[in-house]
Amino acid sequence: MSAPAVALDALEAALRMAGRGWHVFPVERGGKRPAIRAAHSGQGVRCTGACGGDGHGLHDATTDERRIRAWWQAYPGANVGVSCGPSGLVVVDVDTGKGRRPERVLVDQGDDATPGDVTDGAGVLAWLARRHGTAADLETFAVTTPTGGRHLYYAAPAGEGITSGAGVAGGLGWQVDVRAGGGYVVGPWSTRPEGLYVPTAGVPVRPLPGWLLERLSIAGRVPSRTPPADVTRAPAPVDLGARATAYLRAAVAGEIQRVLDVGEGGRNVALNRAAFALGQLVAGHGLDEAAAAEALTDAAQIVGLPAAEAKTTIRSGLSAGRRSPRGITP
């Protein structure tokens, strides 16, 4: 796609996207909500299109030309919604700095201070890349939104089933959301009162970079990389060494139990907090760091966290904890 000086006719834009295999549906003119009135009224209705009618939001999305033409005849000038999951897309929604920046901008940030240059979503992505030892190579097909944000379009990796999420807890971080399975974006050439969704010229949709896939896994957005918890296995005994006091043994056992007790959505956060707490005791000169890491790793395996994700979280948490030592009691 190339960026025109003015918006394309809405129907032509929808057909262009459908021609790329993107599943589209009409969104209200000048807005973001689905244009077609909900097919079912009342609470508790969970139909996603099995009834055969329209009015199911992103579940209506299609590449069928006849259906698309009929929609835009009924809703002339409607914006184009792109349902990301069936389109094979992962769209990283990078926002401008709106509102006050929170103290922590990443779900696994621990006690690491947020750099001063992190003032918006682009800064968060750049910091994420640095934390993963790579450059923030974000060149791919992109759409500049009317409010100055960017939608970065990536080809979803096969078989991963990435899901949508937003913000620090559910997405990639503050001001960085992800639209994938179960999510949609307003597509290029659509309009808002503030202006046009402008696509880049001559840049293809590139595969999702590995470091972003890893970050999405940490955020719980990649179900295929989140094995179920092994509820049948107890933590293996860990030798904390002859220097370990009863207090230290109890502290390690308590932090490990907190990791084991947490629900699926908070396992990585619980692991990070446990690693931070034990890192504080490492700096207090009473706890062997290798032993603490071993205990944390075993707990992470039991609750089903991927090994690479757990290793990164444990290393980060222990390191942050060492910088804030906690004294130990006899």
N, C-alpha and C positions, 0 to 999 in steps of 0.2 A: 504494500500500500504506500502511496505517496500522499503527502499532506497538501490538500488544496488550500487556496486562499480563503474560500468560503465553504460552508458545510455542503456536503453532498445531499441530494434528495434522500430522504429517510429510507424510502423503499430501496433505492439503489445501494445505499450503505448496508442495509440488512442483507440484500442478495449477495453483495461482495463478500461479506463475512461468512455467509452460509456456503459460498463457493470455496472457502478455505476449510470447510469442515467444521466451522464453529456453529454451535447450536444457539439460535437467537429467538427472541420473543419481544413483543412490544412493551416499552416502558413509557409511562406518562410523558407527554410532551413537556419539555423543559424541566423534567424531574427525574426521580430515581425509582419510583415505585412502579410495580407492574400496571400496565394500562387496562388490562381486562379485569373486570369486577370478579371477585371471588366466586367460584362455582358453587360453593356450599356455604350456607349460613349456619350459625349455631356452633357451640363449643364441642370439642371432642371429635370433629370430623377430620380424618387423617388421609383423605384421598389425595393421591399425587398424580391423578390423571387417568386412573383405571376406569373411571366412568365414561371416558371418551370425549368429554367436553373440554372447553377452554376454561381458564380461570384458576390455574394452579401455579401461577407465578413462574419461577424458573423451570418447574417441571413440565411446562408447556413447550419449552424450547425445542426447536427442530431445524433441520436443514432443508425441509421440503419446500420447494419453490411455490407450489400452488397455495399451500397453507400460509406462507409468508405474504404472498400477494394479497390474499384475502384479509389477513390481519391489517395490513397497512392501507387497504381500501376502507376498512371499517374505522381505523384509527390513523388518519392521515397526519403526517408530521410527527408521529410518535418516535421517541428515542429508541435506541436498540439496546436491549439487554443481552449479554453473552453469558450463558450458563457454562461455568468453567469446567466442571467435572466431565460431562459428556463431550466437551470440546477438546479434551486432552490438554487443558491449560492449567498452569499455576500462575496466578497473577499476584505479584507483590505490590501492594498499595502503599506507596510512600507519601506520607502527608507532610505538609509544612508545619512548622512549630506553632500549634494552636494551644493556648492556655499555658499554664505554668508547668515547667518540667518537673516530674516527680523525682524523689531522691534516688530511686532505683528505676532504671529503664529496661532491665532485662530480667527474665524470670529466674535465672541462675546467677545473678550478679554477685550474690553474697555480700561481702563487705567492701568490695572493690568500689572505689570512688568513680563516679561518672566523669569522664573528661570534660573539660570546659568547652571543647568544640562540638559537643553533642547538643545541638540546639533544635534539631528536627529529625524527621525520619531518615533523611540521607545521612546525617551524622551517626545515627544509631547503626545503620547498615555498615558504614565504614568502620566503626568500632568493632562490630561483630566480626568483620573480616579480619581485622588485626588480631583479635583474640583467637582466631583460628589459624593464624600464621599465613594468611593469604591476602592478596590484593582484592579490593572490592570491584571486581570486573563485572559490571552490570550492563554491558552492552548487549542489548536484545531489542526486539520490537517493543516500543513503548508509546504510551499515550499521555500527553500532558493534559491535566484536568483544568477546567475553567478557574479553579481556585489556586492553581500553581503546584499542585501535587503531581505525582507521576504513577502510572500503572505500568509495571514491568511485566511483560508477557513471556512466560517460559513454557516449553514443552514438558508436560508431566512425565516423570520416569515411569516406565511400564510396570504394572503390578504393585505399585506402592499405595494406591488409594488415599492420597493426601486429602485432608479435610480442611475446611475453612476455619479461621480463627482471627481474633482481633485483640490488639493491645498487648500489654506486658504479659498478662497471664495466659492468653490464648493464641497470640500471634508471635511474630518475630521480635517484638519489643514495642516500646512507646512510639507512637506515630507510624508503626509499620504493621499493617494487617496482611493477611493472606486470604485470597479467594481461590478456592479449588472445589473439591466435591462439596455439594450443598451450598455453594455460593455463586454470585454473579457480579459482573461489573457492567457499568454503562459503557458501551462500546464507542470506538472512534467515530467522528463526524456527528455525534449526538450534541445537543446544545442544552445549556442552562442559562438562566438570566445573566450569569456572569460571563458567559462566552461559550467557546467551542471546545470539545474534546479533540485535541489535535494529535494525529498519529505521526510517528517518525517516518522519514522517507528512506526507502531502500534498505532497511535493516530487517533481517528475518527473525522469526521466533526461534531462539536458541534453546538448547536443552538446559534444564535447571542445574545450576552449578552444584557440585558435591557438598560444598560447605553450607550452602543454603538448605540442602536436603538434611544435613546433619542438624542444623538449627531447628528446622521444622520437626525433626524427630524429638529433640529436647523439649520442644513446646507441646509435644503430644499430638502433633498433627499428622503423624505417619503411623497408622495402626499396624501396618505390616511389620514395623520395626519395634513394636511394643509387645513382647511375648507375655503370655499370662503368668501370674504369680505362681510359684511352686509352693502351694500351701502345705505340702506334705513334708517339706524339709525344714529342719531347725538349723540355726546358724552353727557353723563349726566352731569348736573351742579355739580361742586365739591366745597364744602365749604373749602376755604383755611384759614379760621379763621380771627379774627379781626385784627391780626397783618399784614396781607397781604397788601402790597402796590399795587398801580396801576402797577408799574413795575413788581412785582412778578406775578400778574394776567396775564399780557401780556406775560411774559416769559413762564408761564405754557401753556397758550393758543397756543403760537407759537410752542412749542415743540410737543404738542399733534397734531397740524395740520400737522407737518412734518411727523409724523407717519402715519396719515390718507392719506397723499398725495403720499406716496411712492408706487412703483409697487410691484408685488408679490415677486419678487426675493430678494428684499432688506428690507423686513418688519422687520425681527429680528435685522438686523444691525441698522436700523433707530430707533427701540425701544431702543436698547442699547445706542445709542448716545443721545437720548432724556433723558434717565434715568441718564446718566453721567452728562449732563448739569444741570438737576434739582438737582442732588446730590451735585453739586458745590454750588447751592443756598441754599440747606439745611445747608451746612457747613458755609455759609455766614450769618447764624442766622436770616434768614428772611422767610424761607419757611418750612411749616410743612411737614415732610417726609411722614407720613401716608397719607396725602391728595395728595401729589405728586404721591405716589405709586398707590392710588386709581384711579387717573386720567389716569395714564399710563396703568393700567390694563384694564380700560374701552376701551381705544383706541386700545389696543392689541386684545380685543375681537371683536371689530368692524371690524378690518382688517383680522380677521380669524386666528390669531396665537393660537395654542393650549395652554390651561391654564398653564400646567406644564412648558412648554417652556418659556412662557411669565413671569411667576413668577421668574424663574431662571435668565432670562435676566435682569429684572427690579432690582432684588436684587443685582446682580453683578454690574450693571451700577450705581445705587445709591451709593453703597459702594465705587466704584472707584472715583466717583465724590466728595464724602465727603473728600477724601484724597487730593483733589486739589481744595480747596475752591475758589470761585469767589466772589469778593465783589459786593455789590448791590448799586445801586444809589438811592438817595432819590426820 
